[in-house]
Every structure is written in structure tokens, then in C-alpha cells.
């Protein structure tokens, strides 16, 4: 990651500093929870995408730094809300904010981060970005509701799964690319290409995330294997297993989904492995990886472009 960040290392440091500054509040709980989740780390891929896209289009300016922080605040707000909805207790190897501070405080601080992001967006004085981000955050919220609505439904198919992860995850990656291009003064076609790059990158990233829930190392991932099953989330590995496993294993997985239970996780993991669901999920992630790379074709060669390609490769070749 340090090598990937190198073309925009100075700007990346500025984003981190801006995040700290914008977390300031006269309400202690806001700062405490905000710092707790932001300080937990993570790759910060979404803000990094903004900076690298700006650099690849010619120059990473002060507005790109601000927009990168905005994207990270929106992402962080969704994490706070997600963990409350999913009753999660562990993220990135430590207790979630809701486990540490309670559900009510986590939800409200998530609201604070959303509104702070829009305060910062107004400062950009770009109606196109403001409109796009309003649509994006609305789409994310609807995606969360859609995922909740479909939880525990073993009849979920790949198309429905793609709809959820596009709305819930990929559109924010797309907004990062689109916003960076708008701030760079790119033409309509290039703005659309950077948006498409982000969306396809986000889909590939989420598919690998869902694969790791059935194949990852808990110590590396910082969460428990099988958490998705316990929440009733019907992700691509389970969808493929339901369509291709033997009758007994299909019924086992079906019952686990209906019960929203990871009680029989070892047997479910065996069913997922035996039918080739993990390999299939990786193949599908590779497909969206390839679409993302193709969207970068119009950008001139540069260290920033090389880093964008490296991020795309990282999205499908990672263990956390």
C-alpha cells in the first residue's frame, strides 16, 4: 500500500489531517466515537482512489483532498450504521463502535459524519458533485434496506445479489472516481469512464470480501468467519452452493440461511468448498476486475495510473 500511495503520498497525509480536523466537535461523544472508528485503520481505498484519479488526470488539487475526506466520512458513517444493523461485535480485529459505545451513540455519530460530509461538499461549490453525492448516498441507504429485506431468503439469485452490492458498496467507489474526474475538469466521457472504473472495482472488491467470509483467516480479517451467514446475508458463495451442491448440502445451507445461523458453519464451509463456489466467486470478481481495468484505457501512462491498476489487482488478490 505504501508503494501504491507513493504518487500522492503528501496529499494522502493531508486527507488524514483533514479528517482529524473535521471530527472536531463540542460534543465529546462525537469526537470519541469518530476517532475510535477512523483510528481503527483500514486501507482507505476510496479516498486514495480520489487522489490517484486526480493525479492521473493531471493534478491532485486541494479540492481532491477535501473530496477524498468527504468520501471517507460517508464510508465511515455507513460502517457505523452497518454494525448496528448487523449487531456486529468485531471489525478490523477490535470491538465495533456499537459494542464499545452503544447502538444509539453509534447511529447518531454516523448521522454526524454524513452531515459533516455534506457541509464539506457545499464548500466545494460544485453543484454537479453535490447532486451526484446526494444520489449516491440515497442509493447506498436504499441498498442497505434492500439487503435487510432479502436477508434470510435462500431464493436470492445472482442478479439480486449484484443489485445489492452495487447499491451498497460499489456506487461509493464509482462516486470517488466520478467526483475526482469532475474536479479535474474532465469531459463527460472520461467522467463516466472513471465512474465505471470505480463501480466495477467496488463490485470485485465486495465479491472477494464475501468470498473471504467463507475462506479467510479470522486473525487476518479482523472478524469472524461465517458472520455473513449469521446475519442471513445470501452472498455469491452461498448462491452458487444452493444451485450446484448436492441435495443434502443444499438443504443444509438453505436451513442455515432461513435460521440466520452460523451454528453449523463447519458443514456449510465444507459445502461451499466442495461445490466450487469459492472458485466461481473469484472468477466473477476477476470479470469485474477486467472491466475496471478496461475503463482506465483513456488515461495517459503515469505513476498514478500504475497505482490505480495496482489497486484493482489488490481488490481481488488480498486476504483481508
MIKELUM-303861 format. One record per residue (C-alpha): x, y, z; residue number from 0. Coordinates in nm, 3 decimals, padded with zeros to 5 digits, always signed. Layout:
# MIKELUM-303861
{fimar {X, Y, Z}, NUM} ...
This chain:
# MIKELUM-303861
{fimar {+00.000, +00.000, +00.000}, 0} {fimar {+00.284, +00.241, +00.069}, 1} {fimar {+00.410, +00.192, -00.287}, 2} {fimar {+00.060, +00.235, -00.429}, 3} {fimar {+00.014, +00.558, -00.233}, 4} {fimar {+00.354, +00.699, -00.332}, 5} {fimar {+00.235, +00.919, -00.626}, 6} {fimar {+00.001, +01.103, -00.385}, 7} {fimar {+00.175, +01.041, -00.050}, 8} {fimar {+00.173, +01.409, +00.050}, 9} {fimar {-00.195, +01.451, -00.040}, 10} {fimar {-00.285, +01.129, +00.142}, 11} {fimar {-00.126, +01.270, +00.459}, 12} {fimar {-00.330, +01.588, +00.407}, 13} {fimar {-00.651, +01.381, +00.389}, 14} {fimar {-00.570, +01.215, +00.720}, 15} {fimar {-00.505, +01.554, +00.880}, 16} {fimar {-00.827, +01.699, +00.737}, 17} {fimar {-01.027, +01.405, +00.873}, 18} {fimar {-00.890, +01.473, +01.221}, 19} {fimar {-00.972, +01.844, +01.192}, 20} {fimar {-01.327, +01.780, +01.068}, 21} {fimar {-01.400, +01.537, +01.353}, 22} {fimar {-01.378, +01.825, +01.599}, 23} {fimar {-01.700, +01.887, +01.787}, 24} {fimar {-01.810, +02.048, +02.113}, 25} {fimar {-01.984, +01.717, +02.189}, 26} {fimar {-01.729, +01.476, +02.336}, 27} {fimar {-01.909, +01.158, +02.224}, 28} {fimar {-01.890, +01.268, +01.861}, 29} {fimar {-01.513, +01.306, +01.874}, 30} {fimar {-01.462, +00.991, +02.082}, 31} {fimar {-01.657, +00.762, +01.850}, 32} {fimar {-01.538, +00.937, +01.536}, 33} {fimar {-01.175, +00.895, +01.632}, 34} {fimar {-01.238, +00.539, +01.752}, 35} {fimar {-01.357, +00.417, +01.414}, 36} {fimar {-01.131, +00.635, +01.198}, 37} {fimar {-00.823, +00.540, +01.401}, 38} {fimar {-00.907, +00.171, +01.355}, 39} {fimar {-00.721, +00.192, +01.025}, 40} {fimar {-00.809, +00.022, +00.700}, 41} {fimar {-00.658, +00.082, +00.359}, 42} {fimar {-00.864, +00.396, +00.287}, 43} {fimar {-00.905, +00.275, -00.070}, 44} {fimar {-01.193, +00.508, -00.152}, 45} {fimar {-01.016, +00.836, -00.066}, 46} {fimar {-00.698, +00.701, -00.222}, 47} {fimar {-00.894, +00.638, -00.542}, 48} {fimar {-00.996, +01.006, -00.547}, 49} {fimar {-00.637, +01.124, -00.512}, 50} {fimar {-00.491, +00.884, -00.768}, 51} {fimar {-00.765, +00.958, -01.022}, 52} {fimar {-00.698, +01.329, -00.983}, 53} {fimar {-00.325, +01.277, -01.027}, 54} {fimar {-00.380, +01.050, -01.329}, 55} {fimar {-00.591, +01.323, -01.489}, 56} {fimar {-00.314, +01.579, -01.448}, 57} {fimar {-00.303, +01.715, -01.094}, 58} {fimar {-00.423, +01.627, -00.746}, 59} {fimar {-00.551, +01.960, -00.613}, 60} {fimar {-00.677, +02.083, -00.275}, 61} {fimar {-01.037, +02.006, -00.376}, 62} {fimar {-00.940, +01.645, -00.441}, 63} {fimar {-00.803, +01.626, -00.086}, 64} {fimar {-01.128, +01.763, +00.054}, 65} {fimar {-01.341, +01.532, -00.162}, 66} {fimar {-01.130, +01.233, -00.054}, 67} {fimar {-01.206, +01.315, +00.311}, 68} {fimar {-01.575, +01.351, +00.223}, 69} {fimar {-01.578, +01.004, +00.067}, 70} {fimar {-01.410, +00.856, +00.375}, 71} {fimar {-01.661, +01.022, +00.609}, 72} {fimar {-01.952, +00.878, +00.412}, 73} {fimar {-01.791, +00.535, +00.413}, 74} {fimar {-01.726, +00.557, +00.787}, 75} {fimar {-02.087, +00.658, +00.852}, 76} {fimar {-02.209, +00.351, +00.663}, 77} {fimar {-01.980, +00.129, +00.874}, 78} {fimar {-02.124, +00.270, +01.195}, 79} {fimar {-02.480, +00.211, +01.075}, 80} {fimar {-02.400, -00.133, +00.928}, 81} {fimar {-02.253, -00.262, +01.252}, 82} {fimar {-02.562, -00.157, +01.446}, 83} {fimar {-02.800, -00.317, +01.194}, 84} {fimar {-02.592, -00.636, +01.179}, 85} {fimar {-02.538, -00.642, +01.558}, 86} {fimar {-02.168, -00.683, +01.480}, 87} {fimar {-01.921, -00.704, +01.765}, 88} {fimar {-01.588, -00.714, +01.581}, 89} {fimar {-01.438, -00.507, +01.300}, 90} {fimar {-01.071, -00.492, +01.197}, 91} {fimar {-00.977, -00.704, +01.496}, 92} {fimar {-01.129, -00.495, +01.770}, 93} {fimar {-01.476, -00.425, +01.918}, 94} {fimar {-01.709, -00.230, +01.693}, 95} {fimar {-01.813, +00.121, +01.797}, 96} {fimar {-02.161, -00.004, +01.887}, 97} {fimar {-02.011, -00.275, +02.108}, 98} {fimar {-01.790, -00.015, +02.276}, 99} {fimar {-02.024, +00.287, +02.300}, 100} {fimar {-02.375, +00.150, +02.239}, 101} {fimar {-02.612, +00.145, +01.943}, 102} {fimar {-02.776, +00.484, +01.993}, 103} {fimar {-02.449, +00.676, +02.008}, 104} {fimar {-02.310, +00.491, +01.705}, 105} {fimar {-02.614, +00.567, +01.489}, 106} {fimar {-02.616, +00.933, +01.584}, 107} {fimar {-02.243, +00.979, +01.526}, 108} {fimar {-02.293, +00.811, +01.189}, 109} {fimar {-02.552, +01.081, +01.118}, 110} {fimar {-02.300, +01.346, +01.227}, 111} {fimar {-02.042, +01.212, +00.980}, 112} {fimar {-02.296, +01.209, +00.696}, 113} {fimar {-02.395, +01.569, +00.763}, 114} {fimar {-02.035, +01.682, +00.810}, 115} {fimar {-01.956, +01.529, +00.470}, 116} {fimar {-02.232, +01.738, +00.310}, 117} {fimar {-02.113, +02.053, +00.488}, 118} {fimar {-01.772, +01.994, +00.330}, 119} {fimar {-01.933, +01.923, -00.008}, 120} {fimar {-02.101, +02.263, -00.005}, 121} {fimar {-01.755, +02.417, +00.037}, 122} {fimar {-01.651, +02.263, -00.297}, 123} {fimar {-01.914, +02.486, -00.465}, 124} {fimar {-01.977, +02.226, -00.734}, 125} {fimar {-02.345, +02.152, -00.790}, 126} {fimar {-02.268, +01.855, -01.015}, 127} {fimar {-02.075, +01.678, -00.739}, 128} {fimar {-02.331, +01.773, -00.475}, 129} {fimar {-02.614, +01.631, -00.687}, 130} {fimar {-02.420, +01.313, -00.763}, 131} {fimar {-02.332, +01.256, -00.397}, 132} {fimar {-02.692, +01.318, -00.289}, 133} {fimar {-02.799, +01.046, -00.532}, 134} {fimar {-02.513, +00.820, -00.422}, 135} {fimar {-02.590, +00.837, -00.050}, 136} {fimar {-02.959, +00.779, -00.121}, 137} {fimar {-02.870, +00.474, -00.330}, 138} {fimar {-02.648, +00.339, -00.051}, 139} {fimar {-02.928, +00.379, +00.204}, 140} {fimar {-03.175, +00.202, -00.026}, 141} {fimar {-02.919, -00.075, -00.080}, 142} {fimar {-02.892, -00.127, +00.294}, 143} {fimar {-03.269, -00.160, +00.321}, 144} {fimar {-03.275, -00.398, +00.023}, 145} {fimar {-03.010, -00.618, +00.184}, 146} {fimar {-03.209, -00.625, +00.507}, 147} {fimar {-03.526, -00.708, +00.315}, 148} {fimar {-03.360, -01.002, +00.139}, 149} {fimar {-03.176, -01.138, +00.443}, 150} {fimar {-03.268, -01.496, +00.525}, 151} {fimar {-03.405, -01.563, +00.174}, 152} {fimar {-03.240, -01.873, +00.023}, 153} {fimar {-03.406, -01.796, -00.311}, 154} {fimar {-03.187, -01.491, -00.372}, 155} {fimar {-03.020, -01.512, -00.716}, 156} {fimar {-02.701, -01.360, -00.856}, 157} {fimar {-02.881, -01.069, -01.020}, 158} {fimar {-03.042, -00.969, -00.692}, 159} {fimar {-02.708, -01.007, -00.514}, 160} {fimar {-02.538, -00.783, -00.772}, 161} {fimar {-02.809, -00.522, -00.726}, 162} {fimar {-02.745, -00.511, -00.351}, 163} {fimar {-02.366, -00.491, -00.365}, 164} {fimar {-02.375, -00.233, -00.644}, 165} {fimar {-02.604, -00.009, -00.443}, 166} {fimar {-02.450, -00.076, -00.103}, 167} {fimar {-02.079, -00.079, -00.189}, 168} {fimar {-01.986, -00.013, -00.550}, 169} {fimar {-02.162, +00.320, -00.605}, 170} {fimar {-01.937, +00.492, -00.349}, 171} {fimar {-01.628, +00.367, -00.535}, 172} {fimar {-01.794, +00.498, -00.852}, 173} {fimar {-01.863, +00.834, -00.690}, 174} {fimar {-01.497, +00.860, -00.588}, 175} {fimar {-01.385, +00.819, -00.948}, 176} {fimar {-01.658, +01.039, -01.092}, 177} {fimar {-01.604, +01.321, -00.842}, 178} {fimar {-01.229, +01.319, -00.895}, 179} {fimar {-01.281, +01.348, -01.271}, 180} {fimar {-01.531, +01.634, -01.234}, 181} {fimar {-01.289, +01.824, -01.008}, 182} {fimar {-01.017, +01.771, -01.271}, 183} {fimar {-01.235, +01.927, -01.540}, 184} {fimar {-01.253, +01.602, -01.738}, 185} {fimar {-01.501, +01.566, -02.022}, 186} {fimar {-01.828, +01.373, -01.993}, 187} {fimar {-01.686, +01.052, -02.140}, 188} {fimar {-01.389, +01.048, -01.904}, 189} {fimar {-01.608, +01.123, -01.602}, 190} {fimar {-01.827, +00.827, -01.699}, 191} {fimar {-01.521, +00.604, -01.750}, 192} {fimar {-01.384, +00.687, -01.403}, 193} {fimar {-01.728, +00.625, -01.254}, 194} {fimar {-01.747, +00.287, -01.430}, 195} {fimar {-01.396, +00.205, -01.313}, 196} {fimar {-01.498, +00.267, -00.953}, 197} {fimar {-01.824, +00.074, -00.975}, 198} {fimar {-01.659, -00.235, -01.126}, 199} {fimar {-01.373, -00.212, -00.879}, 200} {fimar {-01.625, -00.193, -00.595}, 201} {fimar {-01.814, -00.499, -00.719}, 202} {fimar {-01.492, -00.702, -00.746}, 203} {fimar {-01.383, -00.582, -00.402}, 204} {fimar {-01.714, -00.682, -00.241}, 205} {fimar {-01.717, -01.023, -00.408}, 206} {fimar {-01.376, -01.101, -00.261}, 207} {fimar {-01.498, -00.970, +00.075}, 208} {fimar {-01.786, -01.217, +00.054}, 209} {fimar {-01.552, -01.497, -00.052}, 210} {fimar {-01.324, -01.431, +00.246}, 211} {fimar {-01.619, -01.471, +00.482}, 212} {fimar {-01.605, -01.840, +00.391}, 213} {fimar {-01.234, -01.881, +00.321}, 214} {fimar {-01.044, -01.621, +00.519}, 215} {fimar {-00.835, -01.631, +00.835}, 216} {fimar {-01.019, -01.458, +01.124}, 217} {fimar {-00.690, -01.326, +01.267}, 218} {fimar {-00.604, -01.164, +00.934}, 219} {fimar {-00.952, -01.038, +00.851}, 220} {fimar {-01.025, -00.899, +01.196}, 221} {fimar {-01.372, -01.056, +01.200}, 222} {fimar {-01.521, -01.399, +01.246}, 223} {fimar {-01.562, -01.643, +00.956}, 224} {fimar {-01.932, -01.705, +00.890}, 225} {fimar {-02.053, -01.368, +01.018}, 226} {fimar {-02.248, -01.311, +00.696}, 227} {fimar {-02.433, -01.639, +00.740}, 228} {fimar {-02.523, -01.548, +01.097}, 229} {fimar {-02.677, -01.227, +00.964}, 230} {fimar {-02.871, -01.412, +00.695}, 231} {fimar {-02.679, -01.245, +00.410}, 232} {fimar {-02.710, -01.451, +00.093}, 233} {fimar {-02.383, -01.375, -00.086}, 234} {fimar {-02.242, -01.523, -00.406}, 235} {fimar {-02.067, -01.825, -00.247}, 236} {fimar {-02.399, -01.934, -00.095}, 237} {fimar {-02.598, -01.859, -00.411}, 238} {fimar {-02.366, -02.082, -00.614}, 239} {fimar {-02.375, -02.352, -00.347}, 240} {fimar {-02.757, -02.350, -00.345}, 241} {fimar {-02.755, -02.401, -00.723}, 242} {fimar {-02.476, -02.657, -00.756}, 243} {fimar {-02.425, -02.859, -00.435}, 244} {fimar {-02.577, -03.200, -00.371}, 245} {fimar {-02.927, -03.225, -00.228}, 246} {fimar {-02.816, -03.282, +00.131}, 247} {fimar {-02.571, -02.993, +00.131}, 248} {fimar {-02.821, -02.761, -00.042}, 249} {fimar {-03.075, -02.834, +00.229}, 250} {fimar {-02.814, -02.773, +00.499}, 251} {fimar {-02.729, -02.432, +00.353}, 252} {fimar {-03.095, -02.348, +00.297}, 253} {fimar {-03.177, -02.416, +00.662}, 254} {fimar {-02.880, -02.212, +00.781}, 255} {fimar {-02.991, -01.914, +00.569}, 256} {fimar {-03.352, -01.938, +00.687}, 257} {fimar {-03.240, -01.962, +01.050}, 258} {fimar {-02.977, -01.686, +01.003}, 259} {fimar {-02.748, -01.912, +01.199}, 260} {fimar {-02.377, -01.998, +01.177}, 261} {fimar {-02.422, -02.285, +01.421}, 262} {fimar {-02.332, -02.540, +01.151}, 263} {fimar {-02.063, -02.322, +00.995}, 264} {fimar {-01.811, -02.605, +00.951}, 265} {fimar {-02.059, -02.809, +00.746}, 266} {fimar {-02.159, -02.501, +00.545}, 267} {fimar {-01.792, -02.422, +00.477}, 268} {fimar {-01.744, -02.778, +00.352}, 269} {fimar {-02.047, -02.744, +00.121}, 270} {fimar {-01.917, -02.414, -00.019}, 271} {fimar {-01.572, -02.562, -00.083}, 272} {fimar {-01.693, -02.895, -00.225}, 273} {fimar {-01.911, -02.747, -00.500}, 274} {fimar {-01.655, -02.496, -00.629}, 275} {fimar {-01.835, -02.186, -00.503}, 276} {fimar {-01.514, -02.014, -00.397}, 277} {fimar {-01.351, -02.060, -00.738}, 278} {fimar {-01.668, -01.936, -00.908}, 279} {fimar {-01.683, -01.626, -00.689}, 280} {fimar {-01.319, -01.549, -00.768}, 281} {fimar {-01.389, -01.588, -01.142}, 282} {fimar {-01.677, -01.343, -01.121}, 283} {fimar {-01.460, -01.097, -00.926}, 284} {fimar {-01.194, -01.131, -01.197}, 285} {fimar {-01.456, -01.041, -01.459}, 286} {fimar {-01.538, -00.713, -01.286}, 287} {fimar {-01.168, -00.651, -01.225}, 288} {fimar {-01.113, -00.676, -01.601}, 289} {fimar {-01.400, -00.434, -01.670}, 290} {fimar {-01.247, -00.187, -01.424}, 291} {fimar {-00.904, -00.206, -01.588}, 292} {fimar {-01.061, -00.155, -01.933}, 293} {fimar {-01.220, +00.170, -01.810}, 294} {fimar {-00.872, +00.314, -01.749}, 295} {fimar {-00.772, +00.280, -02.114}, 296} {fimar {-00.813, +00.650, -02.197}, 297} {fimar {-00.577, +00.771, -01.920}, 298} {fimar {-00.218, +00.855, -02.014}, 299} {fimar {+00.062, +00.647, -01.864}, 300} {fimar {+00.177, +00.781, -01.527}, 301} {fimar {+00.275, +00.657, -01.180}, 302} {fimar {-00.080, +00.738, -01.066}, 303} {fimar {-00.230, +00.520, -01.341}, 304} {fimar {+00.003, +00.236, -01.241}, 305} {fimar {-00.123, +00.272, -00.884}, 306} {fimar {-00.487, +00.265, -00.999}, 307} {fimar {-00.414, -00.062, -01.178}, 308} {fimar {-00.237, -00.192, -00.868}, 309} {fimar {-00.541, -00.109, -00.652}, 310} {fimar {-00.758, -00.302, -00.894}, 311} {fimar {-00.528, -00.605, -00.872}, 312} {fimar {-00.525, -00.575, -00.493}, 313} {fimar {-00.906, -00.584, -00.487}, 314} {fimar {-00.904, -00.949, -00.595}, 315} {fimar {-00.567, -01.060, -00.456}, 316} {fimar {-00.597, -01.000, -00.083}, 317} {fimar {-00.662, -01.188, +00.238}, 318} {fimar {-00.844, -00.919, +00.435}, 319} 
